[in-house]
């Protein structure tokens, strides 16, 4: 089960679930690399919400996706606020 942050403001959840929020980080065939972590950290320092998407077939199964997205949130000090399939939304924690 994915541990979604419990104390997330409703406005952040609405933004996270909005389909018009663009994907700004793609996780390619190399997986979660230092450059992906660095890019997510940089984007979170500039905006509150960042949407990331893993390439199809890269993370097989919900358990693998859960572990990958949670480790990415831990590595960047962000909060995982929403996931759906291969897409995850991270929140900087600021509102």
PyMOL commands that set and color helices and strands:
alter all, ss='L'
color gray80, all
select helices_A, chain A and resi 10-17+34-46+62-76
alter helices_A, ss='H'
color red, helices_A
select strands_A, chain A and resi 23-27+49-54+79-84+87-91
alter strands_A, ss='S'
color yellow, strands_A
deselect
rebuild
show_as cartoon
